[in-house]
Amino acid sequence: MDKVLSEKEQRVQDKLIMLFVIDKMEIPLTEDSILDICSVKNIWIKNYMDCKAIIHDLVSSKLLYKIGNEKEGKELFALTYEGRECLSHLYRRLPLAKREEISAYLQANRLNVKSSQEYSATYSKNDDGSYNVELKIYEPLITTPMFTLNIKAPSRQAANEAIHKWKAYAPSIYETIYDKLINID
């Protein structure tokens, strides 16, 4: 039977969960990825807004640091040395079953999370009724895109189709374009 935690103890546990998740992912994560993992797809941190606040609390207490900035449109969060130290001293305050559950989920979903951060796709409607589709590829530790492709789609359905296909085809599209334009031979 789970012990009922005080509000303060729950907040500490939520922070440890977030540190544990970021540590186990082994790559910096976007705020959206952290929120998705901790509060949307799993309810390890029950309140979405608390989850959001915890990210910023951990940054201000120097347990997490930001890579990039909001102006560039992509911020990544990673553990600081102090964050790793804190986690190494306190991780046992997380129940073993919770650590195992988190580890299993992250192991099964690591590649999906990584690719969702590496491949970005958005669209916007034009005055003529067509849609501009912007497709991007990011390197894991870089916050500016290494590759951007803009295409014009005739309809919203076509724009959505391009966005859904981008995740699957981005690596081969990039490789083809790179090979055709930059001949290393």
HUQUI-V350199 format. One record per backbone hydrogen bond with DSSP energy under -0.5 kcal/mol. NH is the residue of the N-H (numbers start at 0). CO is the residue of the C=O. If there is no record, write none. Layout:
((NH:CO) (NH:CO))
//
This chain:
((9:5) (10:6) (11:7) (12:8) (13:9) (14:10) (15:11) (16:12) (17:13) (18:14) (19:15) (20:16) (21:17) (22:18) (23:19) (24:20) (25:21) (25:22) (28:76) (30:74) (33:29) (34:30) (35:31) (36:32) (37:33) (38:34) (39:34) (39:35) (40:35) (41:35) (43:37) (44:37) (45:43) (47:45) (50:46) (51:47) (52:48) (53:49) (54:50) (55:51) (56:52) (57:53) (58:54) (59:55) (60:56) (61:58) (62:57) (63:57) (64:77) (66:75) (71:68) (72:69) (73:68) (75:66) (76:28) (77:64) (79:62) (83:79) (84:80) (85:81) (86:82) (87:83) (88:84) (89:85) (90:86) (92:89) (93:90) (94:92) (98:94) (99:95) (100:96) (101:97) (102:98) (103:99) (104:100) (105:101) (106:102) (107:103) (108:104) (109:105) (112:108) (113:109) (114:110) (115:111) (116:112) (117:113) (118:114) (119:117) (119:135) (121:133) (123:131) (125:129) (128:125) (130:152) (131:123) (132:130) (132:150) (133:121) (133:131) (134:132) (134:148) (135:119) (136:146) (137:117) (141:138) (145:136) (146:136) (148:134) (150:132) (152:130) (152:150) (158:154) (159:155) (160:156) (161:157) (162:158) (163:159) (164:160) (165:161) (166:162) (168:164) (169:165) (172:168) (173:169) (174:170) (175:171) (176:172) (177:173) (178:174) (179:175) (180:176) (181:177) (182:180) (183:181))
//
